[in-house]
Amino acid sequence: MGSALIALKSGAVVLPAAVIGSNKVIKGVLPRFPQITVAFGRPFKVEEDEKDKKVIMEEATVMMMRSIDSLIVKEEGSRG
């Protein structure tokens, strides 16, 4: 909920992003550098309304995580 709190207090726009493929980098004698992709989701703002701030932050956190998850699924699906 840290990102949601910062976005709520600052009024900043949230830009969901996913780094895909970084888990396949291998260090060692012969390092391996696979294709790494950065995918960006649709920007959104976290704004106050009549709801409790904790509820707003929880909802914003869920939105961020769902957006990032969909970016990962979409990108991994397009890689075949």
Order of alpha helices (4+ residues) and beta strands (2+ residues): alpha-beta-beta-beta-beta-alpha
